[in-house]
């Protein structure tokens, strides 16, 4: 959903992302990337859209289908992309084994956070925009400084790929969804796992916290 709740953004293997009216269910804008399947799409707090397709991420004006700017530099497919809550930065995760931080205004790369091995599958900013979490194909979950790109914590526990990472609304807990069929909750203060949520019969592709801070869905 868009920050104001009025629109829904979808990403598709048909090579497009689409913006829909939440009330009418009608397509408002289509973003044709020209880069193959769109693996990820996300809103900024002020109405921009970022898409991940091919080896690049692209920024679009939400109400226009004209491509704004391109974030290029990854050597393999960009699998996820997101804006920082304060709107200053973007982060991308790639099959080349790195996650990159970018200045939104200049489109310059601030730095790269590299996995020891495997692909970077997911990336998320903390609510204060100070930290970045990543999940990799090896099951690694890591927290990095958004200012320096230095690793702050390595969270070990998953046995297969980490498909999705997400911070709680207060930034105190990080969730990870994994191909091992579980989701884990981690305390950001010390990196300890506070809970393993098991029960799915297949990989857990996504997880999210409720806006009230209490609910959690996988």
C-alpha positions in Angstrom: 0.0 0.0 0.0 1.0 3.6 -0.6 1.7 5.7 2.6 -1.7 7.3 2.3 -3.5 4.0 1.8 -5.1 5.1 -1.4 -3.0 3.0 -3.9 -1.6 -0.5 -4.2 1.6 -1.4 -5.9 2.3 -4.8 -7.6 5.3 -6.3 -9.3 5.0 -8.9 -12.0 7.0 -11.4 -14.1 5.4 -9.7 -17.2 8.0 -7.0 -16.9 5.8 -4.3 -15.3 4.9 -2.9 -12.0 1.4 -1.4 -11.7 -0.2 1.2 -9.5 -3.9 0.5 -8.6 -6.6 2.5 -6.9 -7.4 0.7 -3.6 -11.0 1.9 -3.8 -11.9 1.3 -7.4 -9.5 -1.5 -8.2 -8.5 0.2 -11.4 -5.0 0.5 -12.8 -3.7 4.1 -12.4 -0.2 3.7 -13.8 2.0 1.0 -15.5 5.7 1.0 -15.1 7.3 -0.9 -18.0 10.9 -1.5 -17.0 12.2 -3.0 -20.2 14.5 -5.2 -18.0 12.5 -8.4 -17.8 10.5 -9.7 -14.8 10.0 -7.1 -12.0 11.1 -8.8 -8.8 10.3 -6.0 -6.3 8.5 -2.7 -6.1 8.2 -0.3 -3.2 6.9 3.2 -2.3 8.8 6.1 -0.8 7.2 8.2 1.9 6.6 11.0 -0.6 5.2 9.1 -3.5 8.1 7.8 -5.6 8.2 4.2 -6.7 11.3 2.0 -7.0 11.4 -1.2 -9.1 13.9 -4.0 -9.2 14.3 -5.7 -12.6 17.3 -7.0 -14.5 20.6 -5.7 -13.0 19.2 -2.3 -12.2 16.7 -0.5 -10.0 14.6 2.3 -11.4 12.9 5.3 -9.8 9.5 6.5 -11.0 7.0 9.2 -10.2 4.0 7.3 -8.9 1.5 9.1 -11.1 3.6 8.9 -14.3 4.9 5.9 -16.3 8.0 7.8 -17.4 11.2 6.3 -16.0 12.9 8.9 -13.7 16.3 7.6 -13.0 18.3 4.3 -13.0 20.5 2.9 -10.2 23.1 0.9 -12.1 26.2 -0.9 -10.7 25.2 -4.4 -9.7 26.8 -7.2 -11.7 23.8 -9.5 -11.5 20.0 -9.4 -10.9 18.6 -6.9 -8.4 16.3 -8.9 -6.2 15.0 -6.2 -3.8 15.0 -2.5 -3.4 13.6 -0.1 -0.8 13.7 3.5 0.4 14.9 4.6 3.8 12.0 6.0 6.0 13.6 9.5 6.0 13.7 9.4 2.2 17.4 10.1 1.8 18.7 6.7 0.8 17.8 3.6 -1.2 19.1 0.1 -0.7 19.3 -2.7 -3.2 20.0 -6.4 -2.8 21.5 -8.4 -5.6 22.4 -11.9 -6.8 26.0 -10.6 -7.2 26.3 -11.1 -3.4 26.1 -7.5 -2.4 23.6 -4.9 -1.1 24.2 -1.3 -2.0 23.3 2.0 -0.5 22.5 4.9 -2.7 21.9 8.6 -2.2 18.5 9.3 -3.6 19.1 12.8 -4.9 22.5 12.3 -6.5 22.0 8.5 -7.3 25.6 7.9 -6.2 26.5 4.7 -4.5 27.3 5.3 -0.9 28.8 1.8 -0.4 28.4 -1.9 -0.8 27.7 -4.5 1.9 29.0 -7.9 0.8 27.9 -11.3 1.7 30.7 -13.8 2.5 29.1 -16.1 -0.1 25.8 -16.5 -1.9 23.2 -14.0 -3.1 21.7 -11.1 -1.2 17.9 -11.8 -1.4 16.3 -9.2 0.9 17.0 -5.8 2.4 15.2 -3.5 4.9 15.9 -0.2 6.7 15.3 0.3 10.4 12.5 2.9 11.3 15.2 5.5 12.2 17.0 4.9 8.8 20.3 4.3 10.7 20.5 0.5 10.1 20.0 -1.9 7.2 19.2 -5.5 7.5 20.0 -8.1 4.8 19.1 -11.8 4.2 21.1 -14.0 2.0 20.8 -17.3 0.1 23.1 -19.0 2.6 20.7 -18.3 5.5 22.7 -15.4 6.9 21.0 -12.4 8.5 23.1 -9.3 9.0 22.6 -5.8 10.3 24.7 -3.0 8.9 25.3 0.7 9.6 23.5 2.8 7.0 26.1 5.6 7.5 29.3 3.5 7.0 28.2 0.2 5.5 30.0 -1.7 8.3 28.5 -4.8 9.7 27.0 -4.4 13.2 25.6 -7.8 13.9 25.5 -11.3 12.3 22.4 -13.3 13.2 22.9 -17.1 12.8 20.2 -19.7 12.9 18.5 -20.3 9.6 19.4 -23.4 7.7 18.3 -22.2 4.3 17.9 -19.0 2.3 16.4 -15.9 4.0 13.7 -14.6 1.7 12.6 -11.5 3.6 13.7 -9.3 6.5 11.6 -6.6 8.3 12.0 -4.4 11.3 9.3 -3.9 13.9 7.7 -0.4 14.1 9.9 0.5 17.1 13.0 -0.9 15.6 13.7 -3.2 18.5 13.0 -6.5 16.7 14.0 -7.8 13.3 12.1 -10.6 11.6 13.5 -13.0 9.0 11.5 -15.4 6.8 13.3 -18.4 5.5 13.3 -21.3 3.1 13.8 -23.6 6.0 10.0 -23.2 6.8 10.4 -20.9 9.7 10.4 -17.2 10.6 12.6 -15.9 13.4 12.4 -12.8 15.6 15.7 -11.3 16.7 16.5 -8.6 19.4 18.3 -5.9 17.6 20.1 -4.8 20.8 22.1 -8.0 21.2 21.4 -10.1 18.1 19.8 -12.9 20.1 16.9 -14.9 18.7 13.8 -14.4 20.8 11.5 -16.7 19.0 11.3 -19.3 16.2 7.9 -19.5 14.5 7.4 -23.0 12.8 4.5 -24.7 11.2 4.7 -23.9 7.5 5.2 -26.9 5.2 7.3 -25.0 2.7 9.5 -21.9 2.5 8.3 -18.7 4.3 8.6 -16.0 1.6 7.5 -12.9 3.6 6.6 -11.7 7.1 5.2 -8.5 8.5 4.5 -6.8 11.8 1.1 -5.4 12.7 0.9 -1.6 12.9 -0.1 -1.9 16.5 3.2 -3.6 17.3 1.6 -6.8 18.6 0.5 -8.8 15.6 2.9 -10.7 13.3 2.0 -12.5 10.0 3.9 -15.0 7.8 
